[in-house]
Amino acid sequence: MLLHKLKNIFQKAKLPLKDIVQSAVFGGKREDYEFIEEQLLLSDIGVETTQKIIKKLKDRVKEGVIIGRENIVEELKKIIKEILKDPVYFNLDEKGIILVSGVNGSGKTTSIGKLANYIVKNEKRVLLGACDTFRAAAFDQIEIWGNRANSFVYIPQDGKEPAAAAFESVKYGIENGYDKMIIDTAGRMHTNKNLMDELKKLYSVLKNKFPNVPLFSILVIDATNGKNTLQQAKNFKDAVNVDTIFLTKMDGTAKGGSVITIADELSLPISFIGVGESIEDIDFFDKNLFVDSIL
C-alpha cells in the first residue's frame, strides 16, 4: 500500500495530543500529569498502560530530557514506540500451519482470504482448512475467499468436531504438498467457556500431532472495538498461545489507544492490518509510522 494512504488510515486513530500540548506546562506539577492522564484514558489507553506512560514522562522530566512543550511530543512518541512490540511473522519459506482465531464479526474469514492471497502471491501453495463446523454459511464463505485467493479449500467430512477437522485438514495438506495450511476456526465470544475449551483442544491436537510442523497463531481483532479488545486478547492468548495480532477495520474508526494497551498489557505484537474490503487490502503494521501518525 502507498505510504501516504497508510498514514491517512492511521491518522483516524489519532490521540488528542493537541489538547495536551496546549494545556501542559512541564514543570512537574501534579495537575499537569493528571490532565495528561485523563486525556490518555479518554483515548482508550488502559489504566495500567497510562500509569506506565505517566511514570516514564515524570522520569524524563527529572532527568532533564523533557524541557517543556518544545519536546514533549517527541518524548511521548518515543515512550509509546518502546511499549509497542516489534511485529513477528511466519516464515514464508517453510511448510507450516497458521491458526486463525477471533470473535464473531471481527473479520476473521476475510483476513484469512487476505493472508492466503499474500502467500500465494509469493508463489506458495495454500490450503484453507474449513474448521468452523458451527455456522451454516461458514463453508460457503471460506470457499468464496479461497477461490479469490487461488487457494484450495479442504472441507472435512460431515459431523467432524473442530479439532478432528483441523487434524484432517493439515494431514491432507502435508500429504499433498501444500506449503501453508491456514486453519479457520469458529468465531466465538471470549466469554463462552465451552467454545474456548474447544479451541484449546484444537490447538493442542495440532501441536501434539504435528510436532515438527511450525504452528503460527494469529488472533484477529476488530480495531474499532476499543477497550473490549483487551479482554478478548487475554482469553484467546491463554487458549491458543497467540503469536501476533491481525487488526482489522483500520480504515474505520479505529481506537489508537487500545492498540497501545494490547501491546503493553499482553506483550503481543501487531503484525498485520486490514485496511479495506478488497483481498489486496492487507498491510504490515509499522509501529513507527503508526505512532508518528496518531500523535
Secondary structure, 3 states (H helix, E strand, C coil): CCHHHHHHHHHCCCCCHHHHHHHCCCCCCHHHHHHHHHHHHHCCCCHHHHHHHHHHHHHHHHCCCCCCHHHHHHHHHHHHHHHCCCCCCCCCCCCEEEEEEECCCCCHHHHHHHHHHHHHHCCCCEEEEECCCCCCCHHHHHHHHHHHCCCEEECCCCCCCHHHHHHHHHHHHHHCCCCEEEEECCCCCCCCHHHHHHHHHHHHHHHHHCCCCCEEEEEEEEHHHCCHHHHHHHHHHHHHCCCEEEEECCCCCCCHHHHHHHHHHHCCCEEEEECCCCCCCEEECCHHHHHHHHC
